[in-house]
Amino acid sequence: MEFDLDAVVDVINGWSAIKSGWQGFIVYLPAKDQFIELLSTVPDVRGNSQDEAIEVDARYVESTYGVSSEEIMKLRSAPAEWSFIKKR
């Protein structure tokens, strides 16, 4: 999956439901109306971790991260006005 990190809106962080024990970070790509979960493992004692990016839908963002459908509508209508939600 390729996308420009400068073109995304940081939405929320928390824990992934796709990969148990992995940290998740949701970003929104307004140009494609796309949500992406950036995943990483908790670093080991040497500081190494694994990373992945997976496209998810709004229902996943709602059910896993607790972002309401109203908040998602606000994000979609005015991405530049969104304030990042820090859960961890």
Secondary structure, 3 states (H helix, E strand, C coil): CCCCHHHCEEEEEEECCCCCCCEEEEEEEHHHCEEEEEEECCCCCCCCCCEEEEEECHHHHHHHHCCCHHHHHHHHHCHHHCCCECCC
